Amino acid sequence: MKRLYSIFTGTGSYVPARQIRNDHFHAYEFYDSTGNKLTTPNEEITRKFEEITTIAERRYAGDDQVTSDLALVASERALEAAGVDREELDYIIFAHNFGETKVDNVRMDMLPTMAARLKSKLKIENPSAVAYDVLYGCPGWVQAVIQADYYIRSGDAKKILVVGADVLSRVADPHDRDSMIYADGAGAAIMEARESDEPVGVIGHNSRSDAVHYVNMLHMGYSYNPKLAEKKDYYLKMNGRRLYQYALENVPKAIKAGLDKLNLHISNVSKVLLHQANGKMDDAILQRLFKLYNINEVSETIMPMTISWLGNSSVATVPTLLDIITRKEMAGHDLKSGDHVVLASVGAGMNINSIVYRIP
């Protein structure tokens, strides 16, 4: 019996051209959370940072670019890859966290919505192409895909653009060493309905939110530099140690729960596309996931990584990974028909989600 499934028919991403290597931060002044200037040499700070995160460089948007500009490029590439007429889109779902960040103003700008701005830049006239935003921390794009899947399975939609973009470099405190983790980028995918006798595309998903004890692990706060803090501008702040512990404990269980719903074993999974938050943390999450199945040896090719050269671009990391692999631009990684792929993320909320996707 044929059923409706949602599949990716085209992907796109935008990686900004501006490369920021770790030595870029050697001229910075770093402070701790109490406002005291760090006395450790910046060369040592960046060296330890790279050891902990595996990040050697990241990408920043150009001064002439805003968040929706990055999303526009990724969306155009996804539309072209899918061969879809943009006027036939039923929904445009835009995942982000900070709205239209500008180079000269750290204040967030979310009116009109990012999806409306993107629809305007795409010059889509069709009023039935409903455009709205998703705010769900770093897992926003994955959650937007889950929403799109519901629309398609219900018969409400046939073609949906799901995009994730953030410019974190402009909301990061330049005096907080944790800010070196953040980057800018955009990723997008076209999702379409397909009838099939066997499960294809998005075949299952799982999400969770843990707000009571973990709501403030990522939050907005004043600069660690006391002089800059006097301006009362908000910057992105992170409790890195507790976040690491939370992710390590809960992400593997969330992914396994999603697989369990489908009676799938981790051995049935060909790729795990995990949010690029921290290289060492992602490795530890994967190891912990396999240990839930009493497996100690993990395949070196199951989890492709971009964080060492792209950094953490929040909602953009998973769709960017998907696009790069789909376009066969990452050596040693490809996606074949019948493969089961897990797409998973963790971030502010705290929120976790995962999707099981079967390549058509």
Summary of the structure (lengths in Angstrom):
residues: 360
radius of gyration: 19.8
end to end distance: 17.0
largest distance: 67.5
contacts: 1288
relative contact order: 0.19
helix: 35%
strand: 28%
